């Protein structure tokens, strides 16, 4: 696990890996594994959940504090609580972030949101601007947030 998250880079310390795992809500999961940070990882590991695999992948990206971070559906396998923790920690990074997502709550604070339909950009702007002026975005956002709030209650 330690080697995998650090991608074998000698410049990444064990402490960096541990701190990064805490930021992506993975630390306690790893600590509960029999071999802890020495747990071997292999493709299609049946003992890891989809959310754990996603957080390991995210930890790999964050362990060196990148200048540009490109994330494609980074929280799709996570529960609402874990998603919020990770979102808050990723927002605190001082780097450019490009986020591809259907989870619209994750883009509310973005400087620019691009709305795509059938592979074409149909509008762009801040959340506030799009919500006010773009019916497609507003309907999509409202529908998502209604489902998101229902999931939160569960």
Secondary structure as UniProt FT lines:
FT   HELIX           2..6
FT   TURN            7..8
FT   TURN            10..11
FT   HELIX           14..23
FT   TURN            24..25
FT   HELIX           27..31
FT   TURN            34..35
FT   HELIX           36..38
FT   TURN            43..44
FT   TURN            46..47
FT   HELIX           50..62
FT   TURN            63..65
FT   STRAND          68..72
FT   TURN            74..77
FT   HELIX           80..91
FT   STRAND          96..100
FT   HELIX           104..107
FT   TURN            108..109
FT   STRAND          113..117
FT   TURN            118..119
FT   STRAND          120..125
FT   HELIX           127..133
FT   HELIX           135..153
//
